[in-house]
Amino acid sequence: MIKNEKDVSFKITPWEVEGKVNYDRLVKEFGTQYITENLKKRFLKYANALHVLLRRNVFFSHRDLDKVLDDYDKGKGFFLYTGRGPSGKMHIGHLLPILFTKWLQDIFDVNVYIEITDDEKYVYSKDAKWKDIEKYADENILDIAAVGFDPNKTFIFKDSEYIKHLYPLALKVSKHINLSMARAVFGFDTTTNIGLIFYPSLQIVPTFFERKRCLIPCAIDQDPYWRIQRDIAEKFGYHKASIIHSIFLPPLTGIDSKMSTSKPEGAIFLDDAPDDVERKIMRYAFSGGQPTIELHRRYGGNPDIDVSYQWLYIFFEEDDDKILEIREKYSKGELLTGELKKYLIEKINVFLENHRNKREKIRDKVDKYLYDGKLAKKMWEISFEDIFTER
Amino acid sequence: MIKNEKDVSFKITPWEVEGKVNYDRLVKEFGTQYITENLKKRFLKYANALHVLLRRNVFFSHRDLDKVLDDYDKGKGFFLYTGRGPSGKMHIGHLLPILFTKWLQDIFDVNVYIEITDDEKYVYSKDAKWKDIEKYADENILDIAAVGFDPNKTFIFKDSEYIKHLYPLALKVSKHINLSMARAVFGFDTTTNIGLIFYPSLQIVPTFFERKRCLIPCAIDQDPYWRIQRDIAEKFGYHKASIIHSIFLPPLTGIDSKMSTSKPEGAIFLDDAPDDVERKIMRYAFSGGQPTIELHRRYGGNPDIDVSYQWLYIFFEEDDDKILEIREKYSKGELLTGELKKYLIEKINVFLENHRNKREKIRDKVDKYLYDGKLAKKMWEISFEDIFTER
């Protein structure tokens, strides 16, 4: 939890993002590093081009990303770890780190572990029903698998299903986190239930799945877990986790917050029909344009607060020339808000149709990620007893 | 944790028993009931005689034991649940509730669940090594199985091994226990690790293994768990747990505390050789006798503070006439401390030899309790999803 007596305008824990997020302050207070242009350039050794989310600074901050690349260059390798809390249907914001993780796997050809935190989502919400969480978990897994991870180098697991393997390691982690630390880092209070208090142990465990460095693409609100992991990892004889942090995809309703399942008017879900997408964007996407066409033609729009423009910039218009052209035309008033929205709607609908096609095709193959693929099979056979070689 | 500002001479949590235990005060402060002679008599409907531990008030307190007997009389039945924390070798004090549970199974012919809390013991002690805990768990299971439970109506499970079944239920329990409650009931503080804070959920889960009433024979220090269980059980559509509480078997070194593995001079372990038993009793068993034989013959001994007498009374001399005779002779000085000790040594060594014979014989059959017996098999096949029918 961010504590700043001078400015309480926002609050970030893994469960709450409130107010206008000041990313500069997060970087400073969490003690992370910006991803510099030089660091970005190192990726061009492995890829023809940078992923749009990296190029456009959606992934903007990191811890030890340079060390991961060093290890890779030295032939030591690394592994990727990310996750999803299955509290509901997935929206586009949820898919971005997954897509980015897939890109990293493609260029580095490394193992990917994806934790589905059904336990967390069940204990977090007073009203959550287990059956709903499990249903969402299974649906979310299809959405994740759809992005096309290597079926022999990717293991997707639900905490509750894989718990026999996770639990002894989680206990070991839990012994290194006392209540005082957990309260300071996660903002737990006297009303927090003891399931949620234990949960951080479970999220930290997969960073110890291999002895190599672990690189975690995730939104910056997850950083508290990694701060704790980095406190204890070396006591276990493991590497401190490396992280590559993203901003939040802004909700349609305005760029200052985080897209949320609980505010459906601000989010585009992966199963939204083309009509829904059109309706939501037309109705809710916050516009940086002028109140009338005449005023817009005269004064131009403001792309920096225009959510449609931001979405195109962040992800949906990968072409750098094209996005610059849109920016200029919109700023000058040559492009109207309605036209901008129509452009975004089409981009989103093409993306979603493509995603859903892949999702249907993966349905029969999803067991590869869960049980049968080379890595998954190994993970179901493995015992983590070796981690109990106490150091 | 007992809070009493006037008298801080003792402290009881499931992990610490310090100072002279005042059982009357525990009954009052925990809000339990004494087991009355009338309640004891109800057992004579099912058994020819009362178990010595019940007759001699080692099991002295209860919650809703009368309701369990009512349910049994009405044909509704009930089930038994007890446990063992495998932090080391078992001593005689650990075996008493197990022996008593076996007697209850014999007379009522009901299911017994025995939880081996390897998770608890691992997270409780900073220095505990997982491999040691697991080794002790396996050894302890043999000692428990040796008492001869019905192999088709008894399920012994290690938490870490059975966790996939326990975990979703534990999460559900955990949602009903907030930090404030956990601190008040268990005395957790800011230095407590988050594994131990979560653990009470796991100990409560087995009370929901059946929809019948659950009767728990245990030492009274375990009562905090059941107070929480009783707070939440009815919200789940289950019965409040019923408990039958024992005092602690006093250590050899004096009647005022609890036998402890960490003070081996005060405990007789189940694997102590006859020589060890003799040496320990002769050397450490606190005597209520006089300093010299002459004084003893003249003034007599005090059986109420004499540990050898107490052990005979509590468990090792079941014959009521015989124990009364010993008491009288010892009080009058006719029986010397050395003689009393010799009598106890022989009783203990016969008991231990018998126990170890049974332990060797059960080795090949222990899988019945763990995996193959009728109840164990069912428990490995069961899914507790029905408990998620939220109420």
Interface residues (C-beta under 8 A of the other chain):
Chain A: D119 Y122 V123 K126 K129 W130 K131 S160 E161 I163 K164 Y167 P168 A170 L171 K172 S174 K175 H176 I177 N178 L179 S180 A182 R183 F188 D189 T190 T191 T192 N193 I194 G195 L196 I197 F198 P200 S201 E385 F388 E390
Chain B: D119 Y122 V123 K126 K129 W130 K131 S160 E161 I163 K164 Y167 P168 A170 L171 K172 S174 K175 H176 I177 N178 L179 S180 A182 R183 F188 D189 T190 T191 T192 N193 I194 G195 L196 I197 F198 P200 S201 E385 F388 E390
